[in-house]
Amino acid sequence: MARQQKFGPHRPDAPALAKRQRVLSLIGTWLFVLVFMVAPIGFGMGYFVVPGILFVVLLIATTRITMSGNAPETEALHLNELKTATPAQPISVHGVWAPRLRVRGEPPIKGFLVCDGKRLRFENHDGLVRFDAVISEITVVTVPSFMRPQLDITIGGVMQTVRFFSPLDLGATFVGPIVAGEWFAQLRELGAS
């Protein structure tokens, strides 16, 4: 039996996979923090106090994001969802845009990644468009992974990065590749190189 490619046409539905991965990563991260941060404090190793408190605070914030119902993975694309997008009914998800080579003084910008089936654009909450390009003119640079849970694209030789997760979200490295990976795969199917 041939091995299926991760981004092939028979990949699993991203929302269900992301939800399952989020729960598993949350359980695993809690266990990690309890075993490697909190337990040593109980055994008298005081130098674990500050990292232990930091990790517990971040983990509580991540747990709140997960339980709120507003976690980024709730906007994960279903299979072939971008193919059904039209200018009248585009697909829009929350994200954070950043230029790849950061321009001095230009921070990452929160907004929406929008696809209408033929074009891809990112606009901030004020309606300012950061990029707008025909999908066939876009190059998806890297396959999203554990170390890079984001969508990296090149438009006209300029690299752009769209993150769907906060850097403080401890589940981003586990769930981010699924969410960004579905964008990667569907943009490739629509003609991005």
C-alpha beads as a LAMMPS data file, in Angstrom:
LAMMPS data file: protein, C-alpha beads

193 atoms
192 bonds

1 atom types
1 bond types

-500.0 500.0 xlo xhi
-500.0 500.0 ylo yhi
-500.0 500.0 zlo zhi

Masses

1 110.0

Atoms # bond

1 1 1 0.000 0.000 0.000
2 1 1 1.413 3.395 -0.990
3 1 1 1.874 5.995 1.700
4 1 1 -0.466 8.977 1.375
5 1 1 1.111 12.401 1.215
6 1 1 0.206 14.808 3.987
7 1 1 -1.134 17.424 1.570
8 1 1 -2.563 15.037 -1.032
9 1 1 -6.203 14.895 -2.126
10 1 1 -7.020 12.259 0.526
11 1 1 -5.962 14.278 3.554
12 1 1 -8.214 14.350 6.644
13 1 1 -10.675 17.161 7.293
14 1 1 -8.641 19.938 8.976
15 1 1 -11.221 21.202 11.531
16 1 1 -11.751 17.772 13.105
17 1 1 -8.025 16.980 13.042
18 1 1 -7.132 20.394 14.534
19 1 1 -9.690 20.006 17.317
20 1 1 -8.409 16.544 18.214
21 1 1 -4.787 17.709 18.056
22 1 1 -5.591 20.713 20.286
23 1 1 -7.068 18.478 22.991
24 1 1 -4.111 16.074 22.839
25 1 1 -1.569 18.912 22.917
26 1 1 -3.349 20.543 25.851
27 1 1 -3.304 17.307 27.864
28 1 1 0.332 16.665 26.936
29 1 1 1.413 20.201 27.800
30 1 1 -0.323 20.059 31.195
31 1 1 1.429 16.767 31.919
32 1 1 4.777 18.209 30.829
33 1 1 4.396 21.273 33.063
34 1 1 3.295 19.196 36.037
35 1 1 6.106 16.651 35.699
36 1 1 9.006 18.884 34.662
37 1 1 8.125 22.234 36.274
38 1 1 5.797 21.803 39.244
39 1 1 7.104 18.460 40.585
40 1 1 10.728 19.669 40.892
41 1 1 9.478 22.649 42.911
42 1 1 7.868 20.160 45.285
43 1 1 11.228 18.396 45.630
44 1 1 12.905 21.638 46.711
45 1 1 14.442 22.770 43.424
46 1 1 13.839 26.503 43.730
47 1 1 15.228 27.473 40.341
48 1 1 12.104 25.938 38.739
49 1 1 9.780 28.429 40.473
50 1 1 9.973 31.244 37.898
51 1 1 9.784 28.999 34.783
52 1 1 7.061 26.939 36.477
53 1 1 4.943 30.015 37.169
54 1 1 5.510 31.314 33.626
55 1 1 4.493 28.019 32.028
56 1 1 1.443 27.638 34.281
57 1 1 0.255 31.169 33.411
58 1 1 0.750 30.547 29.660
59 1 1 -0.963 27.183 29.934
60 1 1 -3.946 28.658 31.758
61 1 1 -4.226 31.297 29.004
62 1 1 -3.995 28.579 26.333
63 1 1 -6.652 26.513 28.120
64 1 1 -8.956 29.556 28.279
65 1 1 -8.475 30.158 24.539
66 1 1 -9.307 26.521 23.833
67 1 1 -12.406 26.432 26.029
68 1 1 -13.727 29.818 24.863
69 1 1 -14.814 28.488 21.476
70 1 1 -12.872 31.300 19.757
71 1 1 -9.665 29.348 19.266
72 1 1 -8.024 29.881 15.861
73 1 1 -8.610 26.258 14.844
74 1 1 -12.374 26.912 14.812
75 1 1 -11.766 28.747 11.505
76 1 1 -9.794 25.891 9.919
77 1 1 -10.713 25.245 6.292
78 1 1 -12.763 22.226 5.334
79 1 1 -11.629 20.190 2.329
80 1 1 -12.050 22.120 -0.949
81 1 1 -13.526 25.131 0.861
82 1 1 -11.471 27.656 -1.128
83 1 1 -12.735 26.151 -4.397
84 1 1 -16.279 27.080 -3.391
85 1 1 -15.404 30.696 -2.529
86 1 1 -16.743 33.430 -4.783
87 1 1 -16.379 37.234 -4.810
88 1 1 -19.929 37.422 -3.427
89 1 1 -19.157 34.882 -0.664
90 1 1 -15.417 34.900 0.075
91 1 1 -13.713 32.808 2.757
92 1 1 -12.354 35.041 5.521
93 1 1 -10.366 34.027 8.617
94 1 1 -8.563 35.925 11.355
95 1 1 -4.802 36.189 11.093
96 1 1 -1.720 38.263 11.799
97 1 1 0.295 39.575 8.848
98 1 1 3.979 40.386 8.983
99 1 1 6.443 41.202 6.235
100 1 1 9.098 38.504 6.048
101 1 1 11.980 40.938 6.233
102 1 1 10.589 43.226 8.845
103 1 1 10.526 46.887 7.944
104 1 1 11.809 49.018 10.802
105 1 1 8.913 50.163 12.945
106 1 1 6.325 48.030 11.181
107 1 1 4.810 45.615 13.697
108 1 1 2.694 42.576 12.817
109 1 1 -0.869 43.581 11.927
110 1 1 -4.074 41.775 12.949
111 1 1 -6.747 41.390 10.326
112 1 1 -8.331 38.944 7.910
113 1 1 -6.972 36.623 5.236
114 1 1 -9.613 36.627 2.504
115 1 1 -9.935 34.364 -0.539
116 1 1 -12.620 34.681 -3.201
117 1 1 -11.543 31.644 -5.234
118 1 1 -9.362 33.648 -7.630
119 1 1 -7.618 36.247 -5.444
120 1 1 -6.022 36.270 -2.015
121 1 1 -5.735 39.379 0.136
122 1 1 -4.992 40.423 3.682
123 1 1 -6.773 43.407 5.166
124 1 1 -6.533 44.826 8.651
125 1 1 -9.504 45.712 10.852
126 1 1 -9.585 49.232 9.387
127 1 1 -9.936 47.902 5.832
128 1 1 -6.345 48.666 4.804
129 1 1 -5.189 46.001 2.335
130 1 1 -1.629 44.735 2.921
131 1 1 -1.565 42.540 -0.191
132 1 1 -4.012 41.544 -2.907
133 1 1 -2.944 39.121 -5.627
134 1 1 -4.256 36.616 -8.123
135 1 1 -3.673 33.143 -6.672
136 1 1 -1.774 31.972 -9.756
137 1 1 0.812 34.730 -9.100
138 1 1 1.422 33.578 -5.508
139 1 1 4.203 31.221 -4.483
140 1 1 3.683 29.260 -1.275
141 1 1 7.197 29.149 0.133
142 1 1 7.398 26.551 2.885
143 1 1 5.206 23.707 4.014
144 1 1 3.859 24.631 7.468
145 1 1 5.455 22.523 10.185
146 1 1 5.943 22.228 13.926
147 1 1 8.770 24.764 13.764
148 1 1 6.931 27.065 11.312
149 1 1 3.181 26.929 12.080
150 1 1 2.358 29.722 9.629
151 1 1 1.586 30.423 5.989
152 1 1 4.613 31.844 4.137
153 1 1 3.927 33.193 0.654
154 1 1 5.773 35.277 -1.926
155 1 1 3.982 37.850 -4.045
156 1 1 6.032 39.664 -6.667
157 1 1 9.264 38.639 -4.977
158 1 1 8.178 39.976 -1.564
159 1 1 7.774 37.438 1.234
160 1 1 4.709 37.680 3.442
161 1 1 3.831 35.685 6.551
162 1 1 0.364 35.050 7.932
163 1 1 0.053 33.481 11.386
164 1 1 -3.268 32.176 12.623
165 1 1 -2.144 31.729 16.246
166 1 1 -0.710 34.004 18.914
167 1 1 2.957 33.348 19.715
168 1 1 1.876 32.964 23.364
169 1 1 -0.517 30.123 22.498
170 1 1 1.302 26.967 23.638
171 1 1 -0.800 24.836 21.274
172 1 1 0.193 26.798 18.164
173 1 1 3.082 24.529 17.253
174 1 1 0.807 21.483 17.332
175 1 1 -2.354 22.902 15.745
176 1 1 -0.844 25.665 13.591
177 1 1 0.643 23.313 10.965
178 1 1 -2.806 21.764 10.410
179 1 1 -4.581 25.106 9.951
180 1 1 -1.837 26.742 7.857
181 1 1 -1.205 23.446 6.048
182 1 1 -4.770 23.353 4.763
183 1 1 -4.359 26.878 3.371
184 1 1 -1.065 25.762 1.794
185 1 1 -2.671 22.698 0.173
186 1 1 -5.780 24.474 -1.087
187 1 1 -3.828 27.416 -2.498
188 1 1 -1.647 24.929 -4.381
189 1 1 -4.792 23.240 -5.730
190 1 1 -6.064 26.643 -6.932
191 1 1 -2.880 27.293 -8.905
192 1 1 -0.344 28.831 -6.529
193 1 1 3.142 27.598 -7.265

Bonds

1 1 1 2
2 1 2 3
3 1 3 4
4 1 4 5
5 1 5 6
6 1 6 7
7 1 7 8
8 1 8 9
9 1 9 10
10 1 10 11
11 1 11 12
12 1 12 13
13 1 13 14
14 1 14 15
15 1 15 16
16 1 16 17
17 1 17 18
18 1 18 19
19 1 19 20
20 1 20 21
21 1 21 22
22 1 22 23
23 1 23 24
24 1 24 25
25 1 25 26
26 1 26 27
27 1 27 28
28 1 28 29
29 1 29 30
30 1 30 31
31 1 31 32
32 1 32 33
33 1 33 34
34 1 34 35
35 1 35 36
36 1 36 37
37 1 37 38
38 1 38 39
39 1 39 40
40 1 40 41
41 1 41 42
42 1 42 43
43 1 43 44
44 1 44 45
45 1 45 46
46 1 46 47
47 1 47 48
48 1 48 49
49 1 49 50
50 1 50 51
51 1 51 52
52 1 52 53
53 1 53 54
54 1 54 55
55 1 55 56
56 1 56 57
57 1 57 58
58 1 58 59
59 1 59 60
60 1 60 61
61 1 61 62
62 1 62 63
63 1 63 64
64 1 64 65
65 1 65 66
66 1 66 67
67 1 67 68
68 1 68 69
69 1 69 70
70 1 70 71
71 1 71 72
72 1 72 73
73 1 73 74
74 1 74 75
75 1 75 76
76 1 76 77
77 1 77 78
78 1 78 79
79 1 79 80
80 1 80 81
81 1 81 82
82 1 82 83
83 1 83 84
84 1 84 85
85 1 85 86
86 1 86 87
87 1 87 88
88 1 88 89
89 1 89 90
90 1 90 91
91 1 91 92
92 1 92 93
93 1 93 94
94 1 94 95
95 1 95 96
96 1 96 97
97 1 97 98
98 1 98 99
99 1 99 100
100 1 100 101
101 1 101 102
102 1 102 103
103 1 103 104
104 1 104 105
105 1 105 106
106 1 106 107
107 1 107 108
108 1 108 109
109 1 109 110
110 1 110 111
111 1 111 112
112 1 112 113
113 1 113 114
114 1 114 115
115 1 115 116
116 1 116 117
117 1 117 118
118 1 118 119
119 1 119 120
120 1 120 121
121 1 121 122
122 1 122 123
123 1 123 124
124 1 124 125
125 1 125 126
126 1 126 127
127 1 127 128
128 1 128 129
129 1 129 130
130 1 130 131
131 1 131 132
132 1 132 133
133 1 133 134
134 1 134 135
135 1 135 136
136 1 136 137
137 1 137 138
138 1 138 139
139 1 139 140
140 1 140 141
141 1 141 142
142 1 142 143
143 1 143 144
144 1 144 145
145 1 145 146
146 1 146 147
147 1 147 148
148 1 148 149
149 1 149 150
150 1 150 151
151 1 151 152
152 1 152 153
153 1 153 154
154 1 154 155
155 1 155 156
156 1 156 157
157 1 157 158
158 1 158 159
159 1 159 160
160 1 160 161
161 1 161 162
162 1 162 163
163 1 163 164
164 1 164 165
165 1 165 166
166 1 166 167
167 1 167 168
168 1 168 169
169 1 169 170
170 1 170 171
171 1 171 172
172 1 172 173
173 1 173 174
174 1 174 175
175 1 175 176
176 1 176 177
177 1 177 178
178 1 178 179
179 1 179 180
180 1 180 181
181 1 181 182
182 1 182 183
183 1 183 184
184 1 184 185
185 1 185 186
186 1 186 187
187 1 187 188
188 1 188 189
189 1 189 190
190 1 190 191
191 1 191 192
192 1 192 193
